[in-house]
Amino acid sequence: MDTQQSSDVMRPVLDAQDIARVLTRIAHEIVERAKGADDVVLLGIPTRGVFLARRLAAKLEEITGTKIPVGSLDITMYRDDLRLKPARAIGRTEIPGDDIEGRLVILVDDVLFSGRTIRAALDALGDLGRPRAVQLAVLVDRGHRELPIRADYVGKNLPTSLRETVKVQLQEEDGRDAVLLGQRTDRAAGQQ
């Protein structure tokens, strides 16, 4: 099944307004929980997590009046499936101000599924320094954890079956904002 056909069987779960609304809510939750945002650093997990982190930083700045450092955390070499899927392109890690020591680092990703991506992110973060605390913000939590990891901030809890797939589209990468839910094809199952 090609990409066009598979996108035809996917149904929208969140649209652009929904995504903007949940990011605003998450930003307010961060400010409330952190009692401000003075020592907050946002690190997005490529690709869509980086765009979400930038959007969150803008919303946090609107709320607090403080510019929030935002960067990206490449987890490629920390993944536990490297030998199963070799020959991956290595991305870039960008730490704002090159320092996370003693800061509240909030990892930002689009979908939380098995927890393996976040485990890899924690390993990568450990090589960069020692934050005061690490929290996790995700646009969608679809369940099915394989590791004891949970998000501190969730845009939408979306219970799914293992036969379903969740696709996040963001304007910066895909030309529109949407979260789509569909059935996995055998081909798609092998790719995720």
Buried (B, 14 or more C-beta within 10 A) or exposed (E): EEEEEBEEEBEEBBEEEBBBEBBBBBBBBBBEEBEEBEBBBBBBBBBBBBBBBBBBBBBBBEBBEEEBBBBBBBBBEBBEEEEEEEEEEEBEBBBBEEEBEEBBBBBBBBBBBBBBBBBBBBBBBEEBBEBEEBBBBBBBBBEBBEEEBEBBBBBBEBEBEEEBBBBBBBEBEBEEBBBBBBEBBEEBEEEE
